[in-house]
Structure formats: C-alpha cells, structure tokens
Amino acid sequence: MRASQSPRRGRSVPAAAVKACATLLAAVWMAGCTKQTAYVPPPPPEVGVAQPLQQTVTIHLEQTGNTVAFNTVDLVARVEGFLNAIKYKDGAEAKKGDVLFVIEQPPYQAQLQQAEAALIAARAELVKSEAELSRQSTLRSQDISTQVALDKARAQRDTDKANVMSKEAGVTLAKINLGYTTVTAPFNGVVTKHLVSVGELVGGTVKTKLASIVQLDPIYVSFNMSEQDLLRIRANLGDQKITFEDLQKVPVEVGLMTEEGFPYKGHLDYVAPELDPATGTILVRGVFSNPDEVLLPGFFVRIRVPTGRTVQNALLVPDRALGQNQEGRYLLVLNKDDVVEQRPVQIGQQFGDLRLIQSGIKPDDRIIVAGIQRAIPGRKVAPKTATIASVASAPAAEK
C-alpha cells in the first residue's frame, strides 16, 4: 500500500498512523457526547402546606334583598293658588320643618281675617244674649216676666254660644289653609327635583304633586326568607318564641355587590306574621344606620343573618386552595410519602379569605395552600410549612 504524500513538505505518512489517529478522535468525540446527554431528574417542586384551621364559627344564612327608604313622602299642594316660590335646590338635604314651596298667601290671609271678624261678632252676640238671659232670670224670680220670655232668652244664649264655636272652627280652618300655603319638610331627607315651576296654578280638586322627599338615614333592607330556612332557624332556637325586643338584638350584615364582605351592620326590626302562600316565603326587614348615605333605596344587596347555630372546631382553608372539576370542588393533599392526592370536599360558603370545609378532610391533613400550580396529583413534592391566618368571630354561611 502506498503512503500518502504530505501536501506541504512532500513527506509520506503511513496509512496505519492515519487510521489510528481517526479511531482516537472518534472515541474522544463519543465520550464527550455521552457525558452531555445523560438525564438528571429535576428535584421535586416546592409547595406550601398547612393543616386546616380549626375554629368555632357561627353559622349564618346568606340572602339577597333590596334597600328601602325609611320614609318617602310626596309633597303636594293642598290648597289652590299660584306657586310663588321654591325655597330649595333640587336634590338638596332638608331638615324637618324647612320651607320648600310657598303658594300665594294673600287670599288665605284675607279668609283668616274674615273668620276672625266673624268670631268677634259672634262673641259680641253671645255677651248680649247672656246679659238678656240674666235679666230675664231676675225678672222671672220677681214674677215680673213670664217663663216663655225666660226660655226664649236661654235659647238665644245657647244659639249664640254655638255660633261662637262655629266661628272659632272657621278661624281654625282658615289658619290651617293659610298654613298649607307653605309646604315644609315633614322629616330630614333629600328632596327630589321640583315638578312645577314658579307661577303655575297648583292645588284645586286634584292635588298637585310638587316633589318628593326621601329619608335615607336610617334605611331599611328587606328580603324574603324561605319556609325551609325559617324552619331550620326555629329548630336551632329550640322553637322558642322570639319577642320584639329579642328580634331587635338579632344582628344583620349587608354588603353591596361590588364590595368584599359585609361592611354595614344593623339589626332586624320586623318579621311578617305570615308566609306568602304564592311564593312560600316570609318578609323580613332590617334597619341600618346610614349617616354617609352610601346605601340608596333600590340597591340590590347581599345579606347575612345568624341562624342560631354554631360549629365547634370547624375546618377552614384558604378559598384560593380549592380547585374545581366536573365532579365538584377538591383540595390537593399530601400523603405520608409527600405525594400529591386530589381530595373531593364539600364546602360551605366563603367568609373573608377562608372557606368552611364541611367534609372530605381531617384536622391532621396537610393541605397545599401555596405553589398549587406546581403540584400535580400522583407526583412527589417538597413540602414547606405554611400557616393559615385566623379571623375573629369567623362566620360561615349555611347552604
């Protein structure tokens, strides 16, 4: 076999040497590739685990309802006349007794003067008739006058007395009509926009609506409770009768649809004495202080009321730890080998950041509460101890 020629110096290299060099390079290359492609399994993902929080909770019932004005009154013209003045700004607050509208007063002032003059004349006639009766009584006692004359004088006196009473009533009515010319606020509230303008004729046979006034503080919240809920609460109370004083001690909490929790506190003040047979529900109403007028009549609100039952050592977990699939809600729980298990659970309603777990877990279970996205059922994880913050007087809501 011929040796290869070097292109640079013209010297020949043995073919065996070339083959040995190629074999060595191939072995080095194969060794390098084997080291780079070796599989090293990743460490188990780290997750936060905690045991369920055990706490005594008061079971509550959640409902939806509406806010209702404490008082709403239409302001109407009770006497006929031209509207002289509007004494408020549309939508402004008014105090009880504030003048809101003024209807022309001169005609009613004249009627009052006329009634007072008639009363003065009637009283003068009464004085005259009483003097005549006294004179006739004296004459009759002296047997100078007849009994007929005395009876006639007494009748005239009684007639004049009745006339005085009639004229006094006329003065009272005239004063009332004059008072109706000023329309005042019957209570503290917000007055709606005026519905008539200055100079319009109002009143008459059909009472003219001028505006409305709405009292916002306090404010009512009304809702309907089902027959089943009512019976459940009665059972929790041992079927004892609740007095009106006891009813006002029952707390009620309310939250708007855009708010978290139930920030507004009030108490019950009315429960209807009978159920509506058409709906099978009973009307319940609570009253709330509303000094800032945040709650307006007609709002759709969430309501929470106690059912009279408490649960000792209830199991609570963060609501974010719960998952959901076609079979329902579940929690991810670690077994003794730190392998993730998917555990179906029955839940109560949420309060705050916690959720009441009615069944499916035990107090010593380790629940994954952090790093849930890294936990896959059937795979091992690296647990790290976490804590669940307690809440004061944790209320739950009954399904």
Number of C-alpha atoms within 10 A of each C-alpha: 5 8 11 13 12 10 8 6 7 9 10 12 13 12 12 9 10 11 10 10 10 10 11 10 11 10 10 10 10 10 11 10 10 9 9 8 8 7 7 6 5 6 9 14 14 16 20 18 24 20 22 23 19 15 18 15 22 20 22 22 20 19 16 18 19 18 23 22 17 17 17 16 14 14 22 18 25 21 23 20 21 18 23 18 16 18 13 17 13 13 15 12 16 22 13 11 12 17 17 20 24 21 27 19 18 12 10 21 16 13 18 21 14 14 21 19 14 19 21 14 14 21 19 14 19 21 15 14 21 19 14 19 21 14 15 23 21 14 16 16 12 9 10 11 15 13 15 11 16 20 14 14 21 19 14 19 21 15 15 21 19 14 19 21 15 16 21 19 14 19 21 15 15 21 18 14 19 21 18 20 23 22 21 19 21 17 17 18 22 19 24 19 15 19 10 15 14 14 13 12 17 22 19 12 9 12 14 19 16 22 19 19 23 22 23 26 21 17 23 25 30 21 19 20 20 17 15 11 16 14 12 16 18 16 14 14 14 10 11 9 9 11 8 12 9 11 15 17 12 16 16 22 21 26 19 18 13 7 11 11 18 18 10 16 16 21 20 23 19 15 17 12 9 10 16 14 8 6 10 13 19 19 16 17 20 27 23 23 16 17 11 8 13 11 26 18 18 12 14 16 21 20 24 22 20 20 22 17 15 16 13 10 12 18 23 27 25 21 18 13 17 19 16 10 8 5 7 11 15 20 23 23 22 24 13 8 9 16 18 22 20 15 16 19 16 13 21 16 18 19 18 14 16 22 21 27 20 13 12 12 20 12 14 10 15 22 30 27 25 20 14 19 7 12 23 15 15 12 14 19 21 14 21 12 13 15 12 16 11 14 13 8 10 16 23 26 21 18 11
